[in-house]
């Protein structure tokens, strides 16, 4: 993909085109929707996320995990297996699922950062964490970065 383009269902958004994030949040994904970030790691954004000392996930507008940085090896032996999972699948408790869904929708619709303390489970391992949710633009698409601070020892 060239600079200024982001994959979306086999189509690329050209510079100046818009992406209707609000309708994506309310409609849900279509079979033709795909946010191709396979080549993210060698990009400036991928390198930036990989330098973060905290586990970081890049979340697409459908609340799916699109990218897990290298620090995610602390929470999953194979973070690449997180790609494509719904963010809510990381939370065992129904109340936590509802809260993360509500906050994710708020971050995408308002662009305002959110913080939540919650327990999530990956690969059978439970971790109490403070989650920082931050909206960001990548190309013409709105994404969310989720940073995880381990509170297990605190």
Backbone as JSON Lines, residues from 0, in Angstrom:
{"i":0,"aa":"X","n":[0.84,-1.18,0.0],"ca":[0.0,0.0,0.0],"c":[0.88,1.23,0.0]}
{"i":1,"aa":"X","n":[0.54,2.21,-0.76],"ca":[1.32,3.42,-0.81],"c":[0.99,4.34,0.34]}
{"i":2,"aa":"X","n":[1.82,5.35,0.49],"ca":[1.59,6.31,1.56],"c":[0.27,7.03,1.33]}
{"i":3,"aa":"X","n":[-0.48,7.27,2.41],"ca":[-1.76,7.95,2.29],"c":[-2.91,7.01,2.0]}
{"i":4,"aa":"X","n":[-2.66,5.69,1.94],"ca":[-3.72,4.72,1.69],"c":[-3.79,3.75,2.85]}
{"i":5,"aa":"X","n":[-4.99,3.34,3.19],"ca":[-5.2,2.33,4.21],"c":[-6.17,1.32,3.65]}
{"i":6,"aa":"X","n":[-5.87,0.03,3.81],"ca":[-6.73,-1.02,3.28],"c":[-8.09,-1.01,3.95]}
{"i":7,"aa":"X","n":[-9.13,-1.27,3.17],"ca":[-10.49,-1.34,3.7],"c":[-11.31,-2.19,2.74]}
{"i":8,"aa":"X","n":[-11.41,-3.48,3.06],"ca":[-12.22,-4.37,2.24],"c":[-11.72,-4.52,0.83]}
{"i":9,"aa":"X","n":[-10.4,-4.54,0.65],"ca":[-9.87,-4.69,-0.69],"c":[-9.75,-3.36,-1.39]}
{"i":10,"aa":"X","n":[-10.37,-2.32,-0.89],"ca":[-10.27,-0.98,-1.46],"c":[-9.31,-0.17,-0.62]}
{"i":11,"aa":"X","n":[-8.7,0.8,-1.22],"ca":[-7.85,1.7,-0.46],"c":[-8.49,3.06,-0.43]}
{"i":12,"aa":"X","n":[-8.38,3.71,0.69],"ca":[-8.86,5.08,0.8],"c":[-7.76,6.0,0.32]}
{"i":13,"aa":"X","n":[-8.07,6.8,-0.63],"ca":[-7.11,7.77,-1.14],"c":[-7.08,8.97,-0.21]}
{"i":14,"aa":"X","n":[-5.99,9.71,-0.24],"ca":[-5.9,10.91,0.56],"c":[-7.06,11.83,0.24]}
{"i":15,"aa":"X","n":[-7.7,12.36,1.25],"ca":[-8.83,13.25,1.06],"c":[-10.18,12.54,1.15]}
{"i":16,"aa":"X","n":[-10.21,11.2,1.0],"ca":[-11.45,10.46,1.17],"c":[-11.72,10.3,2.66]}
{"i":17,"aa":"X","n":[-12.99,10.16,3.0],"ca":[-13.32,10.01,4.42],"c":[-13.79,8.6,4.72]}
{"i":18,"aa":"X","n":[-13.74,8.26,5.97],"ca":[-14.17,6.96,6.47],"c":[-15.23,7.25,7.53]}
{"i":19,"aa":"X","n":[-16.43,6.73,7.33],"ca":[-17.53,7.01,8.25],"c":[-17.48,6.06,9.44]}
{"i":20,"aa":"X","n":[-16.72,6.46,10.46],"ca":[-16.53,5.62,11.64],"c":[-17.83,5.41,12.4]}
{"i":21,"aa":"X","n":[-18.67,6.44,12.5],"ca":[-19.92,6.33,13.26],"c":[-20.81,5.22,12.7]}
{"i":22,"aa":"X","n":[-20.93,5.15,11.36],"ca":[-21.77,4.09,10.8],"c":[-21.13,2.72,11.0]}
{"i":23,"aa":"X","n":[-19.82,2.66,10.99],"ca":[-19.14,1.38,11.22],"c":[-19.42,0.88,12.64]}
{"i":24,"aa":"X","n":[-19.49,1.8,13.59],"ca":[-19.76,1.42,14.97],"c":[-21.18,0.92,15.14]}
{"i":25,"aa":"X","n":[-22.13,1.52,14.46],"ca":[-23.52,1.14,14.64],"c":[-23.92,-0.02,13.75]}
{"i":26,"aa":"X","n":[-23.35,-0.12,12.54],"ca":[-23.71,-1.18,11.61],"c":[-23.02,-2.5,11.93]}
{"i":27,"aa":"X","n":[-21.8,-2.44,12.42],"ca":[-21.02,-3.65,12.61],"c":[-20.32,-4.02,11.31]}
{"i":28,"aa":"X","n":[-19.43,-5.0,11.37],"ca":[-18.66,-5.34,10.18],"c":[-19.49,-6.07,9.13]}
{"i":29,"aa":"X","n":[-19.11,-5.83,7.89],"ca":[-19.67,-6.57,6.76],"c":[-18.59,-7.54,6.31]}
{"i":30,"aa":"X","n":[-18.98,-8.55,5.59],"ca":[-18.01,-9.55,5.17],"c":[-16.92,-8.93,4.29]}
{"i":31,"aa":"X","n":[-17.23,-7.81,3.61],"ca":[-16.24,-7.18,2.74],"c":[-15.31,-6.23,3.49]}
{"i":32,"aa":"X","n":[-15.62,-5.94,4.77],"ca":[-14.8,-5.02,5.54],"c":[-13.56,-5.72,6.07]}
{"i":33,"aa":"X","n":[-12.44,-5.08,5.88],"ca":[-11.19,-5.61,6.39],"c":[-10.24,-4.45,6.54]}
{"i":34,"aa":"X","n":[-9.55,-4.44,7.64],"ca":[-8.58,-3.39,7.89],"c":[-7.22,-4.06,7.87]}
{"i":35,"aa":"X","n":[-6.55,-3.99,6.74],"ca":[-5.3,-4.7,6.53],"c":[-4.16,-3.93,7.17]}
{"i":36,"aa":"X","n":[-3.67,-4.47,8.3],"ca":[-2.53,-3.84,8.95],"c":[-1.37,-4.84,9.02]}
{"i":37,"aa":"X","n":[-1.37,-5.83,8.13],"ca":[-0.31,-6.83,8.13],"c":[1.06,-6.19,7.95]}
{"i":38,"aa":"X","n":[1.11,-5.13,7.19],"ca":[2.39,-4.45,6.96],"c":[2.67,-3.36,7.97]}
{"i":39,"aa":"X","n":[1.94,-3.34,9.08],"ca":[2.08,-2.25,10.05],"c":[3.43,-2.25,10.73]}
{"i":40,"aa":"X","n":[3.97,-3.42,11.06],"ca":[5.19,-3.49,11.85],"c":[6.34,-2.66,11.27]}
{"i":41,"aa":"X","n":[6.6,-2.71,9.96],"ca":[7.73,-1.93,9.44],"c":[7.43,-0.43,9.29]}
{"i":42,"aa":"X","n":[6.18,-0.01,9.52],"ca":[5.85,1.41,9.38],"c":[6.25,2.18,10.63]}
{"i":43,"aa":"X","n":[6.2,3.48,10.54],"ca":[6.52,4.33,11.68],"c":[5.58,4.04,12.85]}
{"i":44,"aa":"X","n":[4.29,3.84,12.58],"ca":[3.35,3.54,13.65],"c":[3.66,2.2,14.3]}
{"i":45,"aa":"X","n":[3.94,1.19,13.5],"ca":[4.29,-0.12,14.05],"c":[5.54,-0.06,14.9]}
{"i":46,"aa":"X","n":[6.54,0.65,14.42],"ca":[7.78,0.8,15.18],"c":[7.53,1.55,16.48]}
{"i":47,"aa":"X","n":[6.71,2.59,16.4],"ca":[6.37,3.36,17.6],"c":[5.68,2.47,18.63]}
{"i":48,"aa":"X","n":[4.66,1.71,18.2],"ca":[3.95,0.83,19.13],"c":[4.88,-0.22,19.72]}
{"i":49,"aa":"X","n":[5.8,-0.74,18.91],"ca":[6.73,-1.75,19.41],"c":[7.74,-1.21,20.41]}
{"i":50,"aa":"X","n":[7.99,0.09,20.42],"ca":[8.93,0.66,21.39],"c":[8.28,0.89,22.76]}
{"i":51,"aa":"X","n":[6.97,0.8,22.82],"ca":[6.29,1.04,24.1],"c":[6.61,-0.08,25.08]}
{"i":52,"aa":"X","n":[6.96,0.29,26.32],"ca":[7.28,-0.74,27.31],"c":[6.04,-1.48,27.83]}
{"i":53,"aa":"X","n":[4.86,-0.89,27.65],"ca":[3.62,-1.54,28.08],"c":[3.02,-2.32,26.92]}
{"i":54,"aa":"X","n":[2.34,-3.43,27.21],"ca":[1.6,-4.1,26.15],"c":[0.6,-3.13,25.53]}
{"i":55,"aa":"X","n":[0.57,-3.09,24.2],"ca":[-0.32,-2.18,23.48],"c":[-1.04,-2.94,22.37]}
{"i":56,"aa":"X","n":[-2.33,-2.68,22.24],"ca":[-3.14,-3.26,21.19],"c":[-3.69,-2.15,20.33]}
{"i":57,"aa":"X","n":[-3.71,-2.36,19.03],"ca":[-4.37,-1.44,18.11],"c":[-5.72,-2.06,17.8]}
{"i":58,"aa":"X","n":[-6.79,-1.32,18.06],"ca":[-8.16,-1.83,17.93],"c":[-8.83,-1.13,16.75]}
{"i":59,"aa":"X","n":[-9.49,-1.91,15.89],"ca":[-10.18,-1.34,14.74],"c":[-11.57,-0.85,15.15]}
{"i":60,"aa":"X","n":[-12.3,-0.18,14.25],"ca":[-13.61,0.37,14.59],"c":[-14.67,-0.68,14.96]}
{"i":61,"aa":"X","n":[-14.37,-1.96,14.73],"ca":[-15.3,-3.03,15.1],"c":[-14.89,-3.71,16.41]}
{"i":62,"aa":"X","n":[-13.97,-3.09,17.11],"ca":[-13.45,-3.6,18.39],"c":[-12.67,-4.9,18.23]}
{"i":63,"aa":"X","n":[-12.04,-5.08,17.07],"ca":[-11.18,-6.24,16.86],"c":[-9.73,-5.82,17.01]}
{"i":64,"aa":"X","n":[-8.92,-6.74,17.5],"ca":[-7.5,-6.48,17.68],"c":[-6.82,-6.58,16.31]}
{"i":65,"aa":"X","n":[-6.21,-5.5,15.9],"ca":[-5.54,-5.44,14.6],"c":[-4.03,-5.6,14.72]}
{"i":66,"aa":"X","n":[-3.49,-5.28,15.89],"ca":[-2.03,-5.32,16.07],"c":[-1.74,-5.44,17.56]}
{"i":67,"aa":"X","n":[-0.76,-6.26,17.89],"ca":[-0.28,-6.39,19.28],"c":[1.23,-6.14,19.26]}
{"i":68,"aa":"X","n":[1.69,-5.23,20.1],"ca":[3.12,-4.9,20.07],"c":[3.96,-6.0,20.75]}
{"i":69,"aa":"X","n":[5.27,-5.84,20.67],"ca":[6.19,-6.86,21.22],"c":[6.02,-7.05,22.72]}
{"i":70,"aa":"X","n":[5.66,-6.0,23.43],"ca":[5.48,-6.11,24.88],"c":[4.31,-7.02,25.25]}
{"i":71,"aa":"X","n":[3.46,-7.33,24.29],"ca":[2.33,-8.23,24.55],"c":[2.8,-9.66,24.82]}
{"i":72,"aa":"X","n":[4.08,-9.95,24.6],"ca":[4.58,-11.28,24.96],"c":[4.5,-11.49,26.47]}
{"i":73,"aa":"X","n":[4.38,-10.43,27.24],"ca":[4.2,-10.55,28.69],"c":[2.81,-11.08,29.04]}
{"i":74,"aa":"X","n":[1.86,-10.93,28.14],"ca":[0.49,-11.37,28.43],"c":[0.05,-12.54,27.56]}
{"i":75,"aa":"X","n":[0.79,-12.81,26.5],"ca":[0.45,-13.92,25.6],"c":[1.74,-14.43,24.97]}
{"i":76,"aa":"X","n":[1.95,-15.75,25.01],"ca":[3.19,-16.27,24.42],"c":[3.29,-16.02,22.91]}
{"i":77,"aa":"X","n":[2.14,-15.89,22.26],"ca":[2.11,-15.63,20.82],"c":[1.13,-14.49,20.54]}
{"i":78,"aa":"X","n":[1.56,-13.24,20.74],"ca":[0.64,-12.12,20.57],"c":[0.04,-12.0,19.18]}
{"i":79,"aa":"X","n":[0.7,-12.54,18.17],"ca":[0.14,-12.48,16.82],"c":[-1.18,-13.25,16.73]}
{"i":80,"aa":"X","n":[-1.41,-14.19,17.64],"ca":[-2.67,-14.94,17.65],"c":[-3.83,-14.1,18.18]}
{"i":81,"aa":"X","n":[-3.51,-12.93,18.74],"ca":[-4.57,-12.02,19.2],"c":[-5.22,-11.3,18.02]}
{"i":82,"aa":"X","n":[-4.51,-11.19,16.91],"ca":[-5.01,-10.46,15.74],"c":[-6.34,-11.03,15.27]}
{"i":83,"aa":"X","n":[-7.3,-10.14,15.11],"ca":[-8.62,-10.53,14.63],"c":[-9.61,-10.87,15.73]}
{"i":84,"aa":"X","n":[-9.12,-11.06,16.96],"ca":[-10.02,-11.35,18.07],"c":[-10.82,-10.11,18.45]}
{"i":85,"aa":"X","n":[-12.04,-10.34,18.87],"ca":[-12.83,-9.25,19.42],"c":[-12.23,-8.86,20.77]}
{"i":86,"aa":"X","n":[-12.11,-7.58,21.02],"ca":[-11.56,-7.1,22.28],"c":[-12.33,-7.68,23.47]}
{"i":87,"aa":"X","n":[-13.63,-7.82,23.34],"ca":[-14.45,-8.33,24.44],"c":[-14.11,-9.77,24.81]}
{"i":88,"aa":"X","n":[-13.49,-10.52,23.91],"ca":[-13.1,-11.91,24.2],"c":[-12.0,-12.0,25.25]}
{"i":89,"aa":"X","n":[-11.35,-10.87,25.54],"ca":[-10.28,-10.87,26.53],"c":[-10.8,-10.7,27.96]}
{"i":90,"aa":"X","n":[-12.1,-10.51,28.1],"ca":[-12.68,-10.26,29.41],"c":[-13.64,-11.39,29.77]}
{"i":91,"aa":"X","n":[-13.42,-11.99,30.93],"ca":[-14.21,-13.15,31.34],"c":[-15.55,-12.75,31.95]}
{"i":92,"aa":"X","n":[-15.59,-11.64,32.66],"ca":[-16.8,-11.23,33.36],"c":[-17.71,-10.4,32.46]}
{"i":93,"aa":"X","n":[-19.01,-10.71,32.5],"ca":[-19.99,-10.0,31.66],"c":[-19.98,-8.5,31.91]}
{"i":94,"aa":"X","n":[-19.85,-8.11,33.18],"ca":[-19.85,-6.68,33.5],"c":[-18.64,-5.98,32.88]}
{"i":95,"aa":"X","n":[-17.5,-6.66,32.86],"ca":[-16.29,-6.09,32.26],"c":[-16.45,-5.98,30.74]}
{"i":96,"aa":"X","n":[-17.07,-6.98,30.14],"ca":[-17.33,-6.95,28.69],"c":[-18.2,-5.74,28.35]}
{"i":97,"aa":"X","n":[-19.29,-5.57,29.1],"ca":[-20.21,-4.45,28.84],"c":[-19.5,-3.11,29.01]}
{"i":98,"aa":"X","n":[-18.67,-3.0,30.03],"ca":[-17.97,-1.74,30.29],"c":[-16.93,-1.44,29.22]}
{"i":99,"aa":"X","n":[-16.17,-2.43,28.78],"ca":[-15.16,-2.18,27.74],"c":[-15.83,-1.85,26.42]}
{"i":100,"aa":"X","n":[-16.97,-2.48,26.13],"ca":[-17.72,-2.15,24.91],"c":[-18.23,-0.71,24.96]}
{"i":101,"aa":"X","n":[-18.75,-0.3,26.12],"ca":[-19.25,1.06,26.27],"c":[-18.12,2.08,26.11]}
{"i":102,"aa":"X","n":[-17.0,1.82,26.77],"ca":[-15.88,2.77,26.7],"c":[-15.26,2.81,25.3]}
{"i":103,"aa":"X","n":[-15.17,1.67,24.64],"ca":[-14.63,1.64,23.28],"c":[-15.5,2.46,22.35]}
{"i":104,"aa":"X","n":[-16.81,2.29,22.45],"ca":[-17.73,3.06,21.61],"c":[-17.57,4.55,21.9]}
{"i":105,"aa":"X","n":[-17.41,4.91,23.17],"ca":[-17.24,6.31,23.54],"c":[-15.93,6.88,22.97]}
{"i":106,"aa":"X","n":[-14.86,6.12,23.06],"ca":[-13.57,6.58,22.53],"c":[-13.68,6.82,21.02]}
{"i":107,"aa":"X","n":[-14.28,5.87,20.31],"ca":[-14.42,6.02,18.86],"c":[-15.35,7.17,18.48]}
{"i":108,"aa":"X","n":[-16.42,7.37,19.23],"ca":[-17.38,8.41,18.83],"c":[-16.97,9.8,19.29]}
{"i":109,"aa":"X","n":[-16.3,9.93,20.44],"ca":[-15.94,11.26,20.94],"c":[-14.47,11.6,20.78]}
{"i":110,"aa":"X","n":[-13.63,10.59,20.66],"ca":[-12.19,10.82,20.58],"c":[-11.55,11.06,21.93]}
{"i":111,"aa":"X","n":[-12.34,11.0,23.01],"ca":[-11.81,11.25,24.35],"c":[-11.23,9.98,24.95]}
{"i":112,"aa":"X","n":[-10.08,10.12,25.58],"ca":[-9.4,8.99,26.23],"c":[-10.21,8.49,27.41]}
{"i":113,"aa":"X","n":[-10.05,7.22,27.71],"ca":[-10.73,6.59,28.84],"c":[-9.73,5.71,29.58]}
{"i":114,"aa":"X","n":[-9.99,5.51,30.87],"ca":[-9.16,4.64,31.7],"c":[-10.09,3.74,32.49]}
{"i":115,"aa":"X","n":[-9.74,2.47,32.6],"ca":[-10.53,1.52,33.36],"c":[-9.6,0.49,34.01]}
{"i":116,"aa":"X","n":[-9.9,0.13,35.23],"ca":[-9.21,-0.98,35.89],"c":[-10.08,-2.21,35.7]}
{"i":117,"aa":"X","n":[-9.49,-3.28,35.2],"ca":[-10.28,-4.48,34.92],"c":[-9.37,-5.7,34.9]}
{"i":118,"aa":"X","n":[-9.98,-6.85,35.0],"ca":[-9.26,-8.12,34.89],"c":[-9.58,-8.72,33.53]}
{"i":119,"aa":"X","n":[-8.53,-9.08,32.8],"ca":[-8.76,-9.76,31.54],"c":[-8.0,-11.07,31.55]}
{"i":120,"aa":"X","n":[-8.32,-11.92,30.6],"ca":[-7.74,-13.25,30.55],"c":[-7.27,-13.56,29.14]}
{"i":121,"aa":"X","n":[-6.0,-13.93,29.04],"ca":[-5.41,-14.31,27.76],"c":[-4.67,-15.61,27.97]}
{"i":122,"aa":"X","n":[-4.92,-16.57,27.11],"ca":[-4.26,-17.87,27.17],"c":[-4.37,-18.5,28.56]}
{"i":123,"aa":"X","n":[-5.53,-18.35,29.19],"ca":[-5.77,-18.93,30.51],"c":[-5.12,-18.18,31.66]}
{"i":124,"aa":"X","n":[-4.46,-17.1,31.36],"ca":[-3.78,-16.3,32.39],"c":[-4.6,-15.05,32.66]}
{"i":125,"aa":"X","n":[-4.98,-14.85,33.93],"ca":[-5.75,-13.66,34.32],"c":[-4.79,-12.58,34.79]}
{"i":126,"aa":"X","n":[-5.1,-11.34,34.42],"ca":[-4.26,-10.22,34.82],"c":[-5.13,-9.03,35.19]}
{"i":127,"aa":"X","n":[-4.9,-8.5,36.37],"ca":[-5.56,-7.26,36.79],"c":[-4.76,-6.12,36.19]}
{"i":128,"aa":"X","n":[-5.42,-5.25,35.44],"ca":[-4.71,-4.2,34.71],"c":[-5.46,-2.88,34.72]}
{"i":129,"aa":"X","n":[-4.71,-1.83,34.55],"ca":[-5.27,-0.52,34.25],"c":[-5.14,-0.37,32.75]}
{"i":130,"aa":"X","n":[-6.27,-0.15,32.1],"ca":[-6.32,-0.04,30.64],"c":[-6.51,1.41,30.25]}
{"i":131,"aa":"X","n":[-5.65,1.88,29.38],"ca":[-5.72,3.25,28.85],"c":[-6.19,3.14,27.4]}
{"i":132,"aa":"X","n":[-7.31,3.76,27.1],"ca":[-7.9,3.71,25.76],"c":[-7.76,5.08,25.12]}
{"i":133,"aa":"X","n":[-7.13,5.14,23.96],"ca":[-6.85,6.41,23.29],"c":[-7.2,6.32,21.82]}
{"i":134,"aa":"X","n":[-8.01,7.23,21.32],"ca":[-8.34,7.29,19.89],"c":[-7.14,7.84,19.13]}
{"i":135,"aa":"X","n":[-7.01,7.41,17.89],"ca":[-5.95,7.94,17.02],"c":[-6.36,7.76,15.57]}
{"i":136,"aa":"X","n":[-5.79,8.58,14.73],"ca":[-6.01,8.47,13.29],"c":[-4.8,7.81,12.67]}
{"i":137,"aa":"X","n":[-5.04,6.89,11.75],"ca":[-3.98,6.24,10.99],"c":[-4.46,6.25,9.55]}
{"i":138,"aa":"X","n":[-3.8,7.01,8.71],"ca":[-4.34,7.22,7.37],"c":[-5.64,8.0,7.52]}
{"i":139,"aa":"X","n":[-6.68,7.53,6.9],"ca":[-7.99,8.17,7.02],"c":[-8.91,7.43,7.97]}
{"i":140,"aa":"X","n":[-8.39,6.48,8.71],"ca":[-9.2,5.68,9.61],"c":[-8.96,6.03,11.07]}
{"i":141,"aa":"X","n":[-10.0,5.93,11.84],"ca":[-9.89,6.12,13.28],"c":[-9.65,4.75,13.91]}
{"i":142,"aa":"X","n":[-8.7,4.7,14.83],"ca":[-8.33,3.49,15.54],"c":[-8.32,3.8,17.03]}
{"i":143,"aa":"X","n":[-8.14,2.79,17.82],"ca":[-7.97,2.98,19.26],"c":[-6.73,2.21,19.69]}
{"i":144,"aa":"X","n":[-5.9,2.85,20.48],"ca":[-4.75,2.18,21.08],"c":[-5.14,1.87,22.52]}
{"i":145,"aa":"X","n":[-4.91,0.64,22.92],"ca":[-5.18,0.21,24.28],"c":[-3.86,-0.18,24.92]}
{"i":146,"aa":"X","n":[-3.47,0.56,25.96],"ca":[-2.25,0.26,26.72],"c":[-2.65,-0.44,28.0]}
{"i":147,"aa":"X","n":[-1.87,-1.44,28.41],"ca":[-2.19,-2.23,29.6],"c":[-1.07,-2.12,30.64]}
{"i":148,"aa":"X","n":[-1.43,-1.65,31.82],"ca":[-0.48,-1.61,32.93],"c":[-0.88,-2.69,33.91]}
{"i":149,"aa":"X","n":[0.04,-3.6,34.2],"ca":[-0.22,-4.71,35.1],"c":[-0.36,-4.2,36.54]}
{"i":150,"aa":"X","n":[-1.49,-4.47,37.17],"ca":[-1.73,-4.08,38.55],"c":[-1.7,-5.29,39.49]}
{"i":151,"aa":"X","n":[-1.34,-6.45,38.97],"ca":[-1.36,-7.68,39.74],"c":[-0.51,-7.57,41.0]}
{"i":152,"aa":"X","n":[0.65,-6.98,40.91],"ca":[1.59,-6.88,42.04],"c":[1.25,-5.73,42.98]}
{"i":153,"aa":"X","n":[0.43,-4.78,42.52],"ca":[0.15,-3.59,43.34],"c":[-0.86,-3.86,44.42]}
